[in-house]
Amino acid sequence: MHHILLSPMTWVLLWGVATWWRWRRSGVVLRSALVLSGLLILLLCTPLGANALVRMVESRVSPAQRCDAGWNGVPIVVLAGGFADEPRSRDDYIALTPSSWRRLRGGVELWRTDPRAVLMIAGGGPYPVKESTVLANLARDWGVPATLLREEAESLNTWESAMQLRGMLPARVRVVSSAAHLPRTLIAFRAAGFAVCAHASDSAYVPFETWGYLLPQLSAMQKTYMSMYELAGMASYGWRARRT
């Protein structure tokens, strides 16, 4: 359901219906509100608006919350980014989403700066072959010793991953994920009782380059959807954390 509610295309359709239904019977105030909301939706369908929203989300992790040399030796947790298709085996790497690839790459690169640290891969998924299993196998191919690899294969989302890792890891951990995903990741891990720092595997933000930045694009709509999903996730996790 959230895929529909958070999609800019849904907003465009709803705006069109509302404008068609109410324009002739509206006063100046409502017409102004319809025009302004239409312009805002149009802006969020462009790279300019989408990247501004991405930057707002990613900036929720401050420099003080990021991992530095003072965290050396602390276990590294890589959060799986899902499957694009059902995996057929432990080494069916093509089934991984680009997000999973990038997060593992970021985690392995961080591990290479501190090769005595434990590398935990967290994520189960809906299939018999688990996300953490495939990613751990890929991490071994990339040079991480099996003795330093751990897997958490029961969780279906970030909140569950944080809760499942209680008791499996020390109280201090380094978490690796996409930059936009890190803000709600920190909320979840702190709610689970961890002292945590964040390491971004990649960023979705792209600075202004050409005038095409001002034109609506499908990629911009996807970024806007992703950002709105993360903002909704932060609100949901914040509420759950307060209850926890």
N, C-alpha and C positions, 0 to 999 in steps of 0.2 A: 504493500500500500504506500509506503514512504517513497518508492520510486516514482509514483504518480504525483504525490503531493509536492515533492521537492523539485520536480522537473520544471525548468523555465517554459517548456512547451505547454504544460498545463496552465501556467500563469497567463500565457498569451491567449489561450483559448477562453479561460475564465474572464479575462479582461475584455476580449471581443464580445462575449455574450453579455456582460454587464453593460458595456458601452452601447450595444445595439438595443438593449432592453430599456435603459434608463436615460439615454441622451436627450431625447425630445421632451421628456417629462422632468428633467433636472434643472435646478437653478444654477447660478454661477458657481457656487461653492462646490457642488457635486461634480459639475463639469470640469472645474479646475483640478479636483482630486483625481478624476478619471484620466485627464491629460498627464498629470504629474506621475501617476502610477504607471501609465503606459510608457512614458519616457524612462522611468526607472527600470522597468522590465526590459526595454530595448537596450539600455546601458548594460545590464547584467548578461545580455546575450552577445556582447562584444568582448574582445580580449581586454579592453581597457577596464570595464567593470568587473569582469571575472577575475582578472589578476589582482585588482584592488581587493576583492573579497578574499582571494587566496592569501594575499600578504597579511590581511587582518587576522586570519586564522593562524597562519604559521608564526606570526609575531607573538602569539600568546605564550610561547616558550621563551623566557628571557635568557640572556647570556649566562646569568648565574645558575640557571637550571641545566645547562649543558655540561656534558662530560669533559673533564680535563685530566691532566696527568695525576692529579690527586686521587683519582678513582682507579688507578692501575691495580690490578690484582682482583678487582671486584668482578663477579660473574656478569657476563653479557647475555641479555635476553633479546632474541630476534623474534618479532611477532610476524607470523605468517600472513600473507596477503591474499590467500584464497587460491582456488583452482579456476582455470578457464574452462576445463572439461574434466570428466571423471578420469583419474589416473588408472592406468592398466597395470602398473608395477611400481616398485620402489624407485626406479630410475626413469620414470616417465616424466622427464623434466619439461617436455613441451606442454604438459597439462597445467603447469604453473602460470599464474597471471604475471604480467610485467611487474606488478607491485611486489609480488613474492620474490622475484628475481632481484629486484633492486634492494629490497630490505636485507636479503641474505648477503648480497654483495657488500652492502654497507656494514653489516655485522662482521663479516670475514675480514674486511679491511681494518676495522677497529681491532679485531683480535690479533691481526698481524703486528700491530704496534705494541701488543701485550700478550705474547704467545703462551704464557702460562695460565691465562684466565680460562675459566670454564665458559663454553658457549652453549646456551640453552635455546632450543628452538621450540616455540610455543604455538600450538594451533592444531586442532583436530580436523574439523570439517565433516561433511555429511556422507563421505564415502568410506568403504572398507579400508582403502589405503589412505593413511592420514597425511595431512599437510606437513607436519613435523617430520614424518618418516622420509618423505621425498626430499625435503629441504636438508635434512641431516645427511642424507646420502650424497646430495650435491655438495654440501660443505666438506665432506670427506674427499670428494673428487678435487676440491679446491685447496686441499692440503691441511685441513683441520684434523688432528689425530682423533681417532675414535674414543680414546681415553678421556678427552676433554669435552666430548659432545654429550649433551643431555636432550631428552625429548619430553615434551608435555603434549599429549595427544587426545585429551578429553574435552578441551574447551571448544566452544563454537563462536566465541566473540572475544573482544579485548577484555571486557569485565570478567568473564569466566577465566580467561588466561591468568589474570592477576590473582584471582582467588585460588585457582588450582595450584599456583606456584608457592603459596604459603606452606612452609614446612619442607619444601623441596630445595629452597635456596636460602642463603643468609639474608639478613635484614637489609643489606645494601646491594643494589643491583644497577647495572647500566642497561637501559632499554633502547633498542634500535628499531626505528620505524620511519615511515614517510613523515616529512615535516608537518604536513597538515593533520596527520593522525596523532602526533605526539601530545598535543594539549589534553585530549581526553584520555590518552594512555597514562599520563602522569596522574590524572585524577583517580583512575582505577587502581593504579599501583599504590598510591598513597592511602587510598581507602582500605587496601589489603594489608597495610602496615609496613610497607617498604619505604626506606629512604632511597630515592631514585634520582638518577640524572638521565638526560635525554641525548641521544645521538641521532641526527637526521640522516637517513640513507639517501634521500633525494628531496628536491623541492619542485613543486608544480608552478612556482612563480616565474613568469617571463617578463622582463622589462620592456618598455615601449621601444619598438624598433622601426616599424614602417606605418604608413597611413592605414594599412589593412587592420591595424590594431583597433580602429574605430568602427569597423564593419562587423555586423553579426556573423558568427561562425559556430559551427557545430561543436568544435573543440572548446570554445568559450562556454557554451551551454553545459558541456560536460564538467568543466571546472566549476561553474556556478553550482551545479547540482552537488558535486563533491564537497564544496565548501559549506553549503547549506546542510548537508548530511552531517558533517563534522560539528557544525554549530549546534545542531539538534542533539548530537551525541554528547557534546559537552554539557548541555543543559540537563539531559537525562542522567548522565553519570554524576553531575554535581548534586542532583536531587537524591540519587541513590547513596552517594557518599555521605550526605548529611544524615540520612536515615541509618547508615551503617555506623 
